[in-house]
Amino acid sequence: MDEETSPLARDLSVQDVPEGDDPVPGEIGYWVPDGNLVLHYGDVEYWNGIVRIGSFDGGRGEIARQADGFRVTIERAD
């Protein structure tokens, strides 16, 4: 897969969001069935249960090369 996932401390609200989406590389998603944050660094197809929640700049190749258990910091952009 062309993504990395991580569990979140709590579920996010999915009220009024589409049932699924087709994220592109560089987007951040929320995988509703497991409550995971998803960093998409490659092309994936449409998935029921994925909600786009943001994007990130650069570093897609860096994410792909990381070993399991790596850490990232996500901050809200103004």
C-alpha positions in Angstrom: 0.0 0.0 0.0 1.0 3.6 -0.6 0.1 4.8 2.8 1.1 4.9 6.5 -1.5 4.6 9.3 -1.6 5.4 12.9 -4.4 5.1 15.5 -5.9 8.3 17.0 -6.6 8.8 20.6 -10.3 9.3 19.9 -12.7 8.9 17.0 -13.4 11.9 14.7 -16.9 13.1 13.8 -17.9 11.9 10.4 -21.3 13.6 10.3 -22.1 15.0 6.9 -19.1 13.5 5.1 -19.1 11.3 2.0 -19.1 7.5 2.5 -15.8 7.3 0.8 -13.1 9.0 -1.3 -10.2 8.6 -3.7 -7.3 10.4 -2.0 -4.3 11.5 -3.9 -0.6 11.4 -2.8 0.1 14.1 -0.2 -3.3 13.9 1.4 -4.2 13.1 5.0 -7.2 10.9 5.6 -9.2 9.4 8.4 -10.0 5.7 8.1 -13.4 5.5 9.8 -13.7 1.7 10.3 -10.5 1.6 12.5 -10.3 5.2 13.6 -6.8 5.6 12.0 -5.0 8.6 10.6 -3.7 7.9 7.1 -0.8 9.6 5.3 -1.2 8.9 1.5 2.2 9.0 -0.1 1.2 7.1 -3.3 -1.8 6.7 -5.5 -4.6 4.7 -4.0 -8.1 4.0 -5.4 -11.5 4.9 -4.1 -12.3 3.4 -0.6 -15.5 3.4 1.3 -14.7 4.6 4.8 -11.9 7.0 4.0 -12.5 10.7 4.7 -10.0 13.4 3.4 -9.1 15.7 6.3 -6.0 17.6 5.0 -2.8 17.5 3.0 0.9 17.7 3.6 3.7 19.2 1.6 6.7 17.3 0.3 8.3 14.3 2.1 6.2 11.7 0.3 9.3 9.7 -0.6 10.6 10.1 3.0 7.4 8.6 4.4 7.7 5.6 2.1 11.2 4.9 3.3 10.4 5.0 7.0 10.5 1.9 9.2 7.5 1.0 11.3 7.0 3.1 14.4 8.3 6.4 13.0 6.9 9.6 14.4 5.5 12.7 12.6 4.1 15.9 13.9 0.9 17.3 12.3 0.0 20.9 12.8 -2.9 22.9 11.6 -2.0 25.3 8.9 -3.2 28.9 9.1 
